[in-house]
Amino acid sequence: MDQDERLLHSSSFGAAAVAYAEHRPDYAQAAVRWALEPASGPRVLDLGAGTGKLTATLLALGAEVIAVEPDSAMLTELRRSLPAVRALSGSAEAIPLANASVDAVVAGNAMHWFDMAVAGPEIARVLAPGGILAGLWNVMDDGVEWVAGLARVSGSAAIGPRDTPASWRAETADMHLPQAGVAARFGLPEQEVFPHGQRRTADSLVATIATRAGVLVMPEQEREAVLGRIRAFLASRPETVRGEFTLPMLTGVLRVRRL
């Protein structure tokens, strides 16, 4: 994905902020604990915080959270749902915090949008010495047969290589590194995955997939065709045709330490 495509995709969420807040999953608490385990203190920056899905999990675990989000509509939803959180307008490339002001920086389904040539030095700047950077991604468990079928029917624009565990590790292993010739600011990566799940109906799972960037930027006719195929598939499967079910998921974590 080139820079223009990345900008188009990363800026697509604001128009779907209410749906994003309603339908996107939270993060496995065990994954967030592991992400923060080496941090020297409780001060955590949720960077690219969106509507606060990861922020809420951090709060539940007792972290002192500051949320930073570039999209005004997403930030509005975050402030509405979590009014006690300090939530600031900003981006990974321009973080509105002082030097060495947090012990960890986390990003939930967001690090792949960062320009690490610029964001890497910014994240390192706000981290205390030895601080932790962690990216978290919720992925669908395509080791489950019907989930693998859903991924095939949906297509890579809706359920891409970062969205299934089969290729998640390779896709995210170097997310902390700049793509240009700039010095890396972080040490060797560690990756781990943790069981997770989300209660869905066929309709709400379709609504969840409709909040993905690859779907949001589709022309309307193409988007409706993709969502129609997904609806038909879910209607054909005994696991999803009636009532609520648990979507099998994993929360994957990439963890690195500031050099």
C-alpha positions in Angstrom: 0.0 0.0 0.0 1.5 3.3 -1.0 1.4 6.5 1.0 -1.8 7.9 -0.7 -3.6 4.6 -0.2 -2.6 4.4 3.4 -3.9 8.0 4.0 -7.2 7.1 2.2 -7.7 4.0 4.3 -6.6 5.5 7.6 -8.8 8.5 7.2 -11.9 6.4 6.4 -13.0 5.6 9.9 -14.5 8.9 10.9 -17.6 8.5 8.7 -18.3 5.2 10.5 -17.3 6.3 14.0 -20.7 5.4 15.6 -20.8 2.0 14.0 -17.1 1.4 14.9 -17.9 2.2 18.6 -20.9 -0.2 18.5 -19.4 -3.1 16.6 -15.7 -3.3 16.9 -14.4 -5.8 19.6 -12.5 -5.0 22.7 -9.1 -6.6 23.4 -8.3 -9.8 25.4 -7.2 -8.7 28.9 -4.5 -11.3 29.0 -3.0 -9.8 25.8 -3.0 -6.3 27.3 -1.4 -7.5 30.5 1.4 -9.2 28.5 1.9 -6.1 26.4 2.4 -4.0 29.6 4.2 -6.5 31.7 7.8 -5.1 31.3 6.7 -1.4 31.7 8.3 0.3 34.7 5.1 2.3 35.6 1.4 2.7 35.1 1.4 5.6 32.7 0.1 4.4 29.3 -0.5 6.3 26.0 -3.2 4.7 23.8 -2.0 6.0 20.4 -4.5 6.1 17.5 -7.1 5.3 20.2 -10.1 5.4 17.9 -13.3 5.2 19.9 -11.6 3.8 23.0 -11.8 0.1 22.6 -8.3 -0.5 23.9 -8.6 2.4 26.3 -11.4 0.8 28.1 -9.5 -2.4 28.6 -6.4 -0.5 29.9 -8.7 1.3 32.4 -10.1 -2.0 33.6 -6.6 -3.2 34.3 -5.7 -0.1 36.4 -3.5 1.8 33.9 -3.3 5.6 34.0 -4.4 6.2 30.4 -4.0 9.1 28.0 -5.7 8.6 24.7 -4.5 10.4 21.5 -6.5 10.2 18.2 -6.3 12.2 15.0 -9.9 11.8 13.8 -12.4 14.2 15.4 -15.4 12.0 14.9 -13.6 9.0 16.5 -12.4 11.3 19.3 -15.9 12.5 20.0 -17.1 8.9 20.4 -14.2 8.1 22.8 -15.0 11.2 24.9 -18.7 10.3 25.0 -18.1 6.7 26.1 -15.1 7.4 28.4 -15.6 11.0 29.7 -13.1 10.6 32.6 -10.2 9.8 30.2 -7.8 12.5 29.1 -8.4 12.3 25.4 -6.3 14.6 23.0 -6.2 15.3 19.4 -3.0 14.2 17.8 -1.2 11.5 15.8 1.6 9.1 16.0 3.7 11.5 14.0 2.8 14.5 16.3 2.1 13.4 19.9 0.9 16.2 22.1 2.8 15.0 25.2 6.1 16.0 27.0 9.3 14.0 26.7 9.5 10.8 28.8 6.0 11.3 30.0 4.7 7.7 29.7 5.9 4.3 30.6 4.2 2.5 27.7 2.7 3.3 24.3 0.1 0.9 22.9 -1.8 0.9 19.7 -4.9 -1.2 19.0 -5.3 -2.1 15.3 -3.5 1.1 14.5 0.2 0.7 14.2 0.0 -0.3 10.6 -1.2 3.3 9.8 1.8 4.9 11.4 4.7 6.4 9.4 7.4 4.9 11.6 10.1 7.1 10.1 8.4 10.0 11.8 6.4 8.2 14.4 9.3 6.1 15.8 11.3 9.1 17.0 8.0 10.7 18.4 7.1 7.6 20.3 10.6 7.2 21.6 10.5 10.8 22.7 7.4 10.5 24.9 8.5 7.1 26.4 10.5 7.0 29.6 13.9 5.2 29.2 13.4 1.5 28.6 9.7 2.1 27.9 7.5 -0.3 26.0 5.8 0.1 22.6 3.1 -2.5 21.9 0.8 -3.0 18.9 -2.3 -5.1 19.4 -4.4 -6.6 16.6 -7.7 -8.6 16.9 -7.6 -11.3 14.3 -10.2 -13.9 13.3 -9.2 -17.5 14.1 -9.2 -19.1 10.6 -8.1 -22.3 12.2 -11.8 -22.7 12.7 -13.3 -24.1 9.4 -16.2 -21.7 9.1 -14.1 -18.7 9.9 -11.7 -19.7 7.1 -14.6 -19.9 4.8 -15.8 -16.5 5.8 -12.3 -15.1 5.1 -12.4 -16.6 1.6 -15.9 -15.2 0.8 -15.1 -11.8 2.2 -11.9 -11.2 0.2 -8.7 -9.6 1.2 -10.0 -6.1 1.2 -12.4 -7.1 4.1 -10.4 -9.7 5.9 -6.7 -9.2 4.9 -3.4 -10.9 5.9 -3.2 -9.0 9.2 -6.7 -10.2 10.1 -6.0 -14.0 10.4 -3.3 -15.7 12.6 -1.9 -17.7 9.7 -0.1 -14.6 8.4 -0.4 -12.1 11.3 3.1 -12.7 12.6 4.9 -12.1 9.3 2.7 -9.0 8.6 3.4 -7.3 11.9 6.9 -8.5 12.9 8.6 -5.3 11.6 5.8 -2.8 12.2 8.0 -1.0 14.7 10.7 -0.3 12.1 10.9 2.7 9.8 10.5 1.9 6.1 13.1 4.6 5.1 16.7 4.7 6.0 16.2 6.0 9.6 17.7 4.4 12.7 15.4 2.0 14.6 14.4 3.3 18.0 13.4 0.0 19.5 14.9 -3.4 20.3 14.1 -6.9 19.1 10.4 -7.7 18.7 8.4 -10.2 20.8 5.1 -11.6 19.5 2.4 -13.5 21.3 -1.3 -14.4 20.7 -4.1 -14.8 23.2 -7.5 -16.4 22.9 -10.4 -14.0 22.5 -13.9 -13.9 21.1 -16.9 -11.6 20.4 -20.6 -12.3 20.7 -22.2 -11.6 17.3 -25.3 -12.3 15.3 -25.1 -12.6 11.5 -26.3 -9.0 11.1 -23.9 -7.6 13.7 -20.9 -9.5 12.2 -21.7 -8.0 8.8 -21.9 -4.6 10.5 -18.5 -5.2 12.1 -16.9 -6.2 8.8 -18.4 -3.1 7.2 -16.3 -0.9 9.5 -13.0 -2.2 8.1 -11.0 0.3 6.1 -10.9 -1.8 3.0 -14.7 -2.0 2.9 -15.2 1.6 3.9 -13.3 2.9 0.8 -15.0 0.6 -1.7 -17.4 2.1 -4.2 -20.9 1.6 -2.9 -21.9 -1.1 -5.5 -18.8 -3.1 -4.7 -19.3 -2.8 -1.0 -22.9 -4.0 -1.2 -21.8 -6.9 -3.3 -19.2 -8.0 -0.7 -21.5 -7.6 2.2 -24.2 -9.5 0.3 -21.8 -12.4 -0.2 -21.0 -12.4 3.5 -24.7 -12.3 4.5 -25.4 -15.3 2.2 -22.5 -17.2 3.6 -23.5 -16.7 7.2 -27.1 -17.7 6.4 -25.7 -20.9 5.0 -23.7 -22.0 8.0 -25.3 -23.8 11.0 -22.9 -22.0 13.3 -24.2 -18.5 12.4 -27.6 -18.9 10.9 -29.6 -18.5 14.1 -29.2 -16.1 17.0 -26.0 -15.2 18.8 -22.7 -17.0 18.4 -19.1 -16.4 19.5 -16.8 -15.3 16.7 -13.5 -17.1 17.4 -10.7 -14.6 17.6 -7.2 -14.0 18.9 -5.5 -10.9 20.1 -2.0 -10.7 18.8 0.6 -8.5 20.4 3.9 -7.1 19.1 6.0 -5.8 21.9 9.3 -3.9 21.8 11.4 -1.9 24.2 12.7 1.6 23.6 16.5 1.7 23.1 
